[in-house]
Amino acid sequence: MRICQNVIPYKRFWAIKGEGNKKITKKTFTQKEAIKIARKIAKNQRSGLLIYGKDGSLRDVISYSDESIFVID
């Protein structure tokens, strides 16, 4: 099972956090910068990227895997 990367709001920053991880991988000042870094990680791991908005709602889902890894209700 591949770990999806999540771009989430975190205090005054944006954070990149692997699915199921307790710790944040990296914090950035902008969402754009966080997406760029998370995209690189997800591509390297051939996994997915979930991007959340400031309000915490899911904004976008991107898969870099050949597998069907997402189930969204």
C-alpha positions in Angstrom: 0.0 0.0 0.0 1.4 3.4 -1.0 1.2 6.4 1.3 -0.6 9.4 -0.1 0.8 12.9 0.6 -1.5 15.4 2.1 -1.2 19.2 1.8 -3.0 20.6 4.8 -3.4 23.9 6.6 -1.3 24.0 9.8 -1.4 27.0 12.1 -0.2 29.9 10.0 1.6 27.5 7.6 0.9 24.8 5.1 2.1 21.3 5.9 2.9 18.2 4.0 2.1 15.0 5.9 2.2 11.4 4.7 -1.1 9.5 5.2 -1.1 7.9 8.6 2.1 9.6 9.8 2.1 11.3 13.2 4.7 13.9 12.2 4.6 16.5 9.5 7.1 16.0 6.7 7.6 19.7 6.0 6.0 23.2 6.7 5.9 26.0 4.1 4.5 29.5 4.0 2.4 29.0 1.0 0.1 26.3 -0.3 1.7 26.6 -3.7 5.1 25.7 -2.3 3.7 22.8 -0.3 1.9 21.4 -3.4 5.2 21.6 -5.4 7.1 19.6 -2.7 4.3 17.1 -2.0 3.9 16.5 -5.8 7.6 15.6 -6.1 7.3 13.2 -3.1 4.1 11.6 -4.5 5.6 11.2 -8.0 8.8 9.6 -6.5 6.7 7.2 -4.4 4.2 6.6 -7.3 1.4 7.4 -4.8 -1.3 10.0 -4.5 -1.6 13.7 -3.5 -4.6 15.0 -1.5 -4.8 18.8 -1.4 -7.0 20.5 1.3 -8.2 24.1 1.4 -7.9 26.6 4.3 -11.2 25.4 5.7 -10.0 21.8 5.8 -12.2 20.5 2.9 -10.7 18.3 0.2 -9.9 20.5 -2.8 -8.1 18.1 -5.2 -7.0 14.5 -5.6 -4.1 13.6 -7.9 -2.8 10.0 -8.5 0.7 9.2 -9.7 0.1 5.5 -9.4 -1.1 2.9 -11.9 -3.1 1.3 -9.0 -6.6 2.4 -8.1 -5.8 3.7 -4.6 -8.5 6.2 -4.0 -12.0 5.6 -2.7 -13.9 8.9 -2.0 -17.4 8.9 -0.8 
